[in-house]
Amino acid sequence: MYSHDELSRLETHKAAVIVRIAQRRRQCAAAMEGVMRPLDWLDRAVVFWRRVSPMAKLAVVPLGLVAKRVLFPRAKLLGALFRWGPTALGVARSLSHPRR
């Protein structure tokens, strides 16, 4: 049905395709490893956060505010965000859902 030469050519082509598939798989695996590295760190952080007691979680907010004042005494962004954030959120909500 097929000549010996054509079968040999197809066999060679098949071997080349198999090699290319193996190379692409290695490239995809390396790329996926790079993508998953930050997600792995995030997953470990979430597991750690779930192990922390609820009382310690309540202490995080005040400690964060104190650390912000110590590390960034001139940064007024957080205060402005707390001051104007609710107003901006209310305006955004009223614009997105107009009254009829």
C-alpha positions as CSV (number, residue, x, y, z in Angstrom):
1,M,0.0,0.0,0.0
2,Y,2.7,2.5,1.0
3,S,6.2,2.4,-0.4
4,H,9.1,1.7,1.8
5,D,10.6,5.1,1.2
6,E,7.4,6.9,2.2
7,L,7.1,4.8,5.4
8,S,10.7,5.6,6.3
9,R,10.0,9.3,5.7
10,L,6.9,9.2,7.9
11,E,8.9,7.4,10.6
12,T,11.6,10.0,10.6
13,H,8.9,12.8,10.7
14,K,7.2,11.0,13.6
15,A,10.4,10.8,15.6
16,A,11.0,14.6,15.0
17,V,7.5,15.4,16.2
18,I,8.0,13.3,19.4
19,V,11.3,15.2,20.1
20,R,9.5,18.6,19.6
21,I,6.7,17.5,21.9
22,A,9.1,16.5,24.6
23,Q,10.9,19.8,24.3
24,R,7.7,21.8,24.6
25,R,6.7,19.7,27.6
26,R,9.9,20.6,29.3
27,Q,9.5,24.3,28.4
28,C,5.9,24.3,29.8
29,A,7.0,22.6,33.0
30,A,9.7,25.2,33.5
31,A,7.4,28.1,32.8
32,M,4.7,26.6,35.1
33,E,7.3,26.2,37.9
34,G,8.1,29.9,37.6
35,V,4.4,30.9,37.7
36,M,3.6,28.6,40.6
37,R,6.5,29.8,42.9
38,P,4.6,33.0,44.1
39,L,1.4,31.0,44.4
40,D,3.2,28.4,46.5
41,W,4.4,31.2,48.8
42,L,0.9,32.6,49.0
43,D,-0.5,29.2,49.8
44,R,2.0,28.7,52.7
45,A,1.1,32.2,54.0
46,V,-2.6,31.4,54.0
47,V,-2.0,28.1,55.8
48,F,0.1,30.0,58.4
49,W,-2.6,32.7,58.8
50,R,-5.2,30.0,59.4
51,R,-3.1,28.5,62.2
52,V,-2.8,31.9,64.0
53,S,-5.3,32.3,66.9
54,P,-8.2,34.7,66.4
55,M,-7.0,36.9,69.2
56,A,-3.6,37.4,67.5
57,K,-5.5,38.3,64.3
58,L,-7.2,41.1,66.2
59,A,-3.9,42.5,67.3
60,V,-2.5,42.7,63.7
61,V,-4.4,45.8,62.8
62,P,-3.2,48.0,65.7
63,L,0.3,46.7,65.3
64,G,0.2,47.5,61.6
65,L,-0.9,51.0,62.3
66,V,1.9,51.5,64.9
67,A,4.4,50.0,62.5
68,K,3.2,52.4,59.7
69,R,3.7,55.4,62.0
70,V,7.2,54.2,63.0
71,L,8.4,53.2,59.5
72,F,6.6,55.9,57.4
73,P,6.0,58.9,59.7
74,R,5.3,61.3,56.7
75,A,3.0,59.0,54.7
76,K,-0.5,60.5,55.0
77,L,-2.1,58.1,52.5
78,L,-3.6,55.8,55.0
79,G,-5.2,58.7,57.0
80,A,-6.6,60.2,53.8
81,L,-7.9,56.8,52.7
82,F,-9.7,56.4,56.0
83,R,-11.1,59.9,55.9
84,W,-12.2,60.1,52.2
85,G,-12.6,56.4,51.4
86,P,-16.2,56.0,52.7
87,T,-17.3,59.2,50.8
88,A,-15.6,58.1,47.6
89,L,-17.2,54.6,47.9
90,G,-20.7,56.2,48.4
91,V,-20.2,58.4,45.4
92,A,-19.0,55.5,43.3
93,R,-22.0,53.4,44.4
94,S,-24.5,56.2,43.6
95,L,-23.0,56.7,40.1
96,S,-23.0,53.0,39.3
97,H,-26.7,52.5,40.5
98,P,-28.6,55.7,39.6
99,R,-31.9,56.2,41.3
100,R,-35.0,56.3,39.1
